[in-house]
Amino acid sequence: EYSRKDITLINKKNNKLECSFIQPLHSYRVHKTMPVVIYLHGNSSNREEGMNQVPLLLRHHINVFLFDFSGSGLSEGEYITLGYQEKDDLETVVNFLSSYPGVGKIGVWGRSMGAATALMYLYKDSRIKAAVIDSTFADFNVLAKQLCRKVKAIPDILINFAMYFVKKTIKERCGFEIEELRPIDHAKLCTAAAFFIHAMKDELIPLEHTLKIYEQYGGEKVLNVCGGGHHTKRDKELLEKVATFLINDLSN
């Protein structure tokens, strides 16, 4: 039995972030202070995605914090930025939880855009003790070109020409360069324990992206290459491995 408390937080851009904090009812709470995992959803998604992990984590006495990134779900904001500004949303949530009564160690569970967000934030905040990194990209500029080539055999000169206009539009509307979307740049500086997941036949983000980050990652790390594609539901056996990993690093 659990309770859901909906909370509104304000990020650095003064946008409202709509959040849900899910905890066991007091009569089912095994400890006064319990660890919490912040779920970071993917592109074109929202916090509802994280509800899939709630039964698993609560069963292992880990609370769950879900939120809509700015520009997603019910949160304010016009654009998503694939991790660049989302990392500031994550900081807002971590600051809130760090002073919330009954919260112990903090972990994150990111998928796709959420996984990239985690990597671009982890290196600078030692308050996060464990991370699940599911289907991240290493370098968005590289990924964009790979996706162009996959859709159609387009000459590199045309891809580069199109990318120029994409970059210019993103810079004008969102205020950043897509060359800054490189989670791999921060991998060596991360110290939190990390459990990496990537599907062998991921049709959106090639497995090589996670393999490159895993190789450079600075903290304790585990890699699990699974079956299926980018949006395939992870099987029960894999999820139990994730739960065991989180228990070990958040409950001590």
Rosetta blueprint (number, residue, H / E / L):
1 E L
2 Y E
3 S E
4 R E
5 K E
6 D E
7 I E
8 T E
9 L E
10 I E
11 N L
12 K L
13 K L
14 N L
15 N L
16 K E
17 L E
18 E E
19 C E
20 S E
21 F E
22 I E
23 Q E
24 P E
25 L L
26 H H
27 S H
28 Y H
29 R L
30 V L
31 H L
32 K L
33 T L
34 M E
35 P E
36 V E
37 V E
38 I E
39 Y E
40 L E
41 H L
42 G L
43 N L
44 S L
45 S L
46 N L
47 R H
48 E H
49 E H
50 G H
51 M H
52 N H
53 Q H
54 V H
55 P H
56 L H
57 L H
58 L H
59 R H
60 H L
61 H L
62 I L
63 N E
64 V E
65 F E
66 L E
67 F E
68 D L
69 F L
70 S L
71 G L
72 S L
73 G L
74 L L
75 S L
76 E L
77 G L
78 E L
79 Y L
80 I L
81 T L
82 L L
83 G L
84 Y L
85 Q L
86 E H
87 K H
88 D H
89 D H
90 L H
91 E H
92 T H
93 V H
94 V H
95 N H
96 F H
97 L H
98 S H
99 S L
100 Y L
101 P L
102 G L
103 V E
104 G E
105 K E
106 I E
107 G E
108 V E
109 W E
110 G E
111 R E
112 S L
113 M H
114 G H
115 A H
116 A H
117 T H
118 A H
119 L H
120 M H
121 Y H
122 L H
123 Y L
124 K L
125 D L
126 S L
127 R L
128 I E
129 K E
130 A E
131 A E
132 V E
133 I E
134 D E
135 S L
136 T L
137 F L
138 A L
139 D L
140 F H
141 N H
142 V H
143 L H
144 A H
145 K H
146 Q H
147 L H
148 C H
149 R H
150 K H
151 V H
152 K L
153 A L
154 I L
155 P L
156 D H
157 I H
158 L H
159 I H
160 N H
161 F H
162 A H
163 M H
164 Y H
165 F H
166 V H
167 K H
168 K H
169 T H
170 I H
171 K H
172 E H
173 R H
174 C H
175 G L
176 F L
177 E L
178 I H
179 E H
180 E H
181 L L
182 R L
183 P H
184 I H
185 D H
186 H H
187 A H
188 K H
189 L H
190 C L
191 T L
192 A L
193 A E
194 A E
195 F E
196 F E
197 I E
198 H E
199 A E
200 M L
201 K L
202 D L
203 E L
204 L L
205 I L
206 P L
207 L H
208 E H
209 H H
210 T H
211 L H
212 K H
213 I H
214 Y H
215 E H
216 Q H
217 Y L
218 G L
219 G L
220 E L
221 K E
222 V E
223 L E
224 N E
225 V E
226 C E
227 G L
228 G L
229 G L
230 H L
231 H L
232 T L
233 K L
234 R L
235 D L
236 K H
237 E H
238 L H
239 L H
240 E H
241 K H
242 V H
243 A H
244 T H
245 F H
246 L H
247 I H
248 N H
249 D H
250 L H
251 S L
252 N L
